[in-house]
């Protein structure tokens, strides 16, 4: 189905916003994001997971919603329009939208100097894409903060799975604390 037809069906209430995450994965993310005050989601798509994160974050929290939202033939992103409306269904905290890749967003003025306690990486699933997101964000995570990666396990042939297993899970500054279907959750170790 084309994006335009999906958008029309969604607008009429005949279709749901789309997501690549399972209900179990979203529940796992919600458990770990509950009460967090500075969150990042890389790869918003239509905002389903973004809304879940907003629903559980701290009342005074901020969620940085990062996605390049490529535009279609009319110069707009219908996925972005859906995402904004879906995320507005929750009023908890505030959402800062950053239209960029995960790597570029890390140096955006909105997050310059910001330290975060939860990052969900669900953007570019290639080896180079997840490597760029990992290197751009890992040092912004506070001790005790979490990072979660989609398509990081049980996804044969995905660069994101290979990079996660060969690099991320072996980083001595982090430890794996949970997994669910294709999601891996790691925690930044407390310093000395």
C-alpha positions, -999 to +999 in steps of 0.1 A: +000+000+000+014+035-009+022+059+019-005+083+006-032+056+008-020+046+043-021+083+054-057+087+040-068+055+058-051+066+090-067+100+088-101+085+084-095+062+113-094+031+091-057+023+098-034+024+128+000+042+128+027+017+117+056+004+137+084-020+132+084-030+170+064-057+185+041-052+215+066-072+237+094-050+225+074-018+233+066-032+268+103-039+274+112-003+263+084+011+285+097-008+316+131+007+311+120+042+302+096+046+331+105+078+351+135+087+328+140+125+324+161+129+293+153+104+265+162+101+228+146+080+202+165+076+169+141+065+142+106+078+150+088+066+118+051+071+127+056+077+164+042+046+179+072+039+201+077+076+206+043+078+222+050+048+244+082+064+257+064+097+263+036+079+282+061+066+308+088+092+311+090+116+340+063+143+341+090+169+337+110+149+312+121+157+277+121+133+248+142+141+217+124+125+187+150+121+160+143+112+124+153+127+090+117+122+078+125+120+040+099+139+020+077+124-007+066+138-041+048+168-026+077+179-004+062+167+028+067+136+049+034+119+056+051+097+082+061+128+101+026+142+101+013+109+115+041+108+141+034+143+153-003+136+158+003+102+174+028+117+199+004+146+208-020+120+221+002+120+253+008+152+272+035+140+296+067+160+296+077+176+263+090+165+230+117+182+210+116+171+173+150+169+155+148+163+118+182+146+113+200+113+114+210+100+148+246+109+142+238+145+131+213+150+159+239+143+185+256+176+176+223+196+171+222+227+192+191+214+210+212+186+226+246+202+228+259+195+263+228+175+272+233+142+290+206+116+286+194+086+307+177+066+279+184+062+242+165+040+218+183+034+186+160+023+158+173+043+128+197+031+101+201-007+107+233-010+086+266-017+102+278+019+094+245+034+105+244+019+139+281+024+144+276+061+137+247+063+162+266+044+188+297+066+186+276+098+185+255+090+216+272+066+240+292+093+257+261+114+263+245+086+284+249+092+322+262+064+345+232+042+352+216+054+320+203+030+293+206+024+256+183+000+237+189-012+202+162-025+178+171-054+154+202-061+175+195-098+180+175-126+163+178-106+130+202-127+109+223-107+084+214-073+098+243-050+102+227-037+134+228-072+149+264-078+139+276-045+153+257-049+185+271-084+191+306-076+180+311-041+194+284-028+217+279-058+240+317-060+244+322-024+255+334-026+291+316+007+299+282-010+295+265-042+304+235-060+289+206-059+313+177-072+292+167-085+258+133-089+242+128-104+207+151-082+186+158-056+213+190-054+234+191-031+265+224-020+280+232+000+310+262+024+314+282+012+343+285+034+373+319+051+376+344+040+403 
